Amino acid sequence: MELDEVEALKAEVRKAAEAQTLVSHPAFQDAFEALRKDLQRQMSAVKPTDEVTKAKLIDMWQLADALEKWFVKTITTGEAAEMQLAERKKWGAFSR
């Protein structure tokens, strides 16, 4: 079972590295910034009585937040997995 745990930790580290690469890419950052600005612009323009459109815009804003949180969580989880792997290696808990 320990070997399965090590492979799962390695997979988390790889996933985190890929997520970090995406988040760090200027095109990705530009896309999120453009999305947020567009949603903010639409929220400012919607009529106060238009509950349906306001609800949809709020849903989209929450979706953007959820995506951003997923990336942060994935990167953080991968960093923790990397530390666990380093500790296991340090203490000889597994061998290659």
N, C-alpha and C positions, 0 to 999 in steps of 0.2 A: 504494500500500500504506500510505503514511503516514496517509492519511485514514481508512482502516479501523482503524488503530491508535488514532487519536484518538477515533473512535466507540466503540471497545472500552473505552478509558479512561473516557469519559463514562458508558458503561453501568455500569462498576464503581463510579463515584462515585454514580450514582443508586441502585444496589443497596445500597451502604454506607449511604446516607442513610435508605433504607427500613428496613434492619436496625437502625440506631441508633434510629430512631423506635420500632420494636417493643421493643427491649431497654430503652429508657427509659420505656416505658409502665408505670404502676403495676400494671395488671392482668397484664401479662406477668411482671413481677417477682414478683407475688404467686403466680402459677401455678407458676413454677419453685420458689419457696420452699416452697409446699405440696407439690409433687411430691417434693422432697428430704426434707422432714419425714416424709411418708408412707412413703417408701422406707426411711428410717432407722428409723421405728417398726416397720415390717414386718420389717426385718432383726433388730431387737432381739427380736422376738416369735417368730421362726422357731426350731424345734427344731434343735439342733446336728446331729442325725442326718438331717435333711431336706435332703439334697443337691440334690434337684431344685428345690425352692423357693428355696434359697439361690442356685443357679445362675441362676434366672430373675430374682431380685432384683438380682443383680450385673449381669446383662445390661441390665436397665432402668436401673440407675445409670450404666452405661457409655454407654447411649444418651443419657441426659440430659447427660452430660459432652460427648459428641460434638456434640450440638445447641448447647450453650453455646460450644464451641470454634469451630463453624462461624460463629456470629454474630460472635465476636471476629475471626476470620480475615477474614470478609467486610468488616467495618468497617475493619480495618487495611489490607486490600488497596485499599479505596476511598480511604482517606486517602493511600496511596502514589500511587494513580492521580491524585488531585487535585493532589498535589505535582508529578507529571510534567507534567500539563496546564499548571500555572502556570509551570513552567520553559520549556516549549515556547512558551507565549504570550509570556513575558518575552523570549525569544531570537528570537521571530518565526518559529518552526519551522512554524507553520501559521496560516492565516487563516480567518476565519469565512466 
